[in-house]
Amino acid sequence: MEPPPTVDPQVLPVSDPETSNNNLNTSTYAQKLKVNPRTKELASRATKKAFVQGIDSNVIGFSAIVNGRKPIFLSKEEDDFMAAPHQYSLVGKFSHGYPSMIRLRAKFAALGLKNGFKIGVLDHKHVWIRLFDANDYARVWMKQTWYFDSFLMRVMKWTHDFDPNEGSPIMPIWIKVLGLRPHWFHKQFLYHVASLIGKPLKLDEATKKKIQCLQEYVLKSMY
């Protein structure tokens, strides 16, 4: 599995604070730019206006000449808009070797996921796993570790700001809800209870079938 070529899109989000660094050899692209506050204000207005009017395939982002360069500004709304279709995406990390992409896709196909999947390479250790169903997403994520041809893959939640060097602090855990009355076996109610401490993902089978009256289990994600 060969890593893809590295591409730096040189994107400067408008929501980032203005940064500067005198050491140009170590600073990031965003830090090298001293953005005029007026330019940032215009960029923010332009991207928000584009989002309100409806983002289409023509233009996303706003470009302006800054210190002789032409960065692209993204509003938070535009960034969220592009990330929304990937809400059921995960990242797989192989620390000690990995199978070929053909073998990995074949292994995933054998899992019998309901609505399919797509897998692509992020770097020499990470793959991006795109799922399209909430149950498939919970099933793959909650297991945490998978073995494919003797190669260990750890599963992490993908977010739009995911950094392969840092991983993700978000983990799926089961919570136990005690003392509920039998007629409270309702998904929306149990999800509301679970949402007080995290994002609900799924109910366990006994709770869904209403055969466990003493305690209810809800899978949720939390930091």
GIDAFEN-V259567 format. One line per field, one symbol per residue. ss: DSSP state (@ for helix, = for strand, . for the rest). phi: phi as a letter, one per 30 degrees, with the letter a starting at -180 (. if undefined). psi: psi as a letter, one per 30 degrees, with the letter a starting at -180 (. if undefined). A space follows every 10 residues. Layout:
ss: ???
phi: ???
psi: ???
This chain:
ss: .......... =......... ........@@ @@....@@@@ @@@@@@@@@@ @@@....... .=====..== ===..@@@@@ @@@@@@..== ====...... @@@@@@@@@. ......==== =....===== =..@@@@@@@ @@@.====.. =======... ..=...=... ========.. .@@@..@@@@ @@@@....== ===.@@@@.. ....====== ==.
phi: .dddddbcdh ccddddddbb addddcdddd ddccddeddd dddddddddd dddjdbddbb jbcadbhicb dccbdddddd dddedcdccb bcccdbiadd dddddddddd diddciabbb dcadbcbccc cbbddddddd dddibbcbhi cdbccbdcbd cdcedcibdd bdbcccccid dedcdbeddd ddddddblcd cacddddddh cbcdaccbdb cad
psi: jkklkkkjfh kjkffklkll kfjfffllee ffkjkkeeee eeeeeeeeee eefjkafekk lkklkjhfli lkkkleeeee effefgfhkl kkkjfillll eeeeeeeeef fhkegalkkl keaffkkkjj lgkeeeeeee effekkkjhg kkkkklkklf gkjfffakfk kklkkkjlgk lefgikeeee eeeeffgajk ellleeeefh gjfekkkkkl kl.
